[in-house]
Amino acid sequence: MIVETIPDIAGDEKPILAIETSGEQCGVCVFWNNEKYVETTSRIKFSHSKKIFTIVENTLSTAEISLNDISAIAVSIGPGSFTGLRIGLAAAKGMALGASLPIVPVPTFEAIAMEALSYTKKGEKFFIANKVNKEEIYFAGFINMGNIYKFVQQLGIVSRIELENNYSSGIMFGNAGNKRLIFPPARAIASWSWLYGKKFELTNYDLLEPLYVKDFLVKGSKIK
C-alpha cells in the first residue's frame, strides 16, 4: 500500500473524498486542491471489497480529518471493471448516506484524459483505449487544449480490428494502447470533481449506476 501526502497549504475549504475502483487497484484520496491532498493506493489486485473501507479510514486518519469534514464524495463511474465499479459506488453511497453528503460521479475516461494532458503537447490529439474483452475496446478521442481537454470522438466501443486499422499511429493510452494511464489515480478523480463536479453533485443517488457503455451478461449454471 502506498500513501502520498502533500504538505499542508493554507486554505479553509472542505476537502473532497475520492474513490477509484475502476481497475485492478483500489485508491482513495482526500483532496483540498492540486497542491494539497493525501492519497492511498492498494497495489493488491482486485482487493476492492476487502480493502476499500480500511483504505478510506487510513486516508482520513493520515489527513487528520473525519468523514464529517468532507464536502462531497467523488467516485469513478466508469467504464471499467464491472465488479470494481459496483463496489466503489456502493461504498460511496453508503458513506454519503451516513454523513449526508452529495456524490459526484466522475467519468473515468475524462479523469484519464486530465492525466494525459501532462504527457501530450497543446494541440495534440490522443486516444484512450481499454479492453472490454478480447475483441472489443472502450475508446474515446481527445485533444490537448492546454490546461483542458476536448472530445474529438465520444466514448464508445470499437472492435480490436477497427482500432488496429484506423488508430494505430496516434498517441494512445490504456491497456489496448501504450499501457500508460490504464486507469486514473484517485487523485485524478478528485481533481476532476474539484474542477467540474459542483454542477454534477447528486443528493438523490439511489438510482445512480456505473457507466458500463456495454451491457454485461451474468453467466450462471444451467438448471437441469
C-alpha angles and dihedrals in degrees: 000000000000124000120193118191126185115206120260118277125188115267138120101206117118113250130241122241110219128194125196119186102140094112142027096296129065119223138179129185134187102205132189096162140321090287099044122050145115117223131185125189128186111214092195105110118244095355093133100118093047099040110031100090093039090052091048091050093047093047093050089048092051089049088049094232138105133228088264089066093058123102098201143343116243117198133185105248101188167174096237142081111005094218097035094055092049092050093049094047093046090051091048092049093049094050094041092051093048094049097034092241131150121243124226112204107211120203104235096216092051090054088051089049090055089054091047091061087076091056098046137056128244109277094022120127119221138177136216117212124177125173121254091180137323094297106029133064133197102229140182135161129218142174125220107239095180109265094009139044131229129203116247093170123024122235114277144124125280130179121255089244092051090050093051094045100044109025108029094111098052131091102270130184127190137059091297090049132039093331091244124121092009091161130005124255116245087252089064091051089052094045092052090050091048092053103036110005104090094084091046097053113130126202093173103056103147092114096039109127134180118270102246098162086199126061112241124215116218109219120215138172118275118253111230 
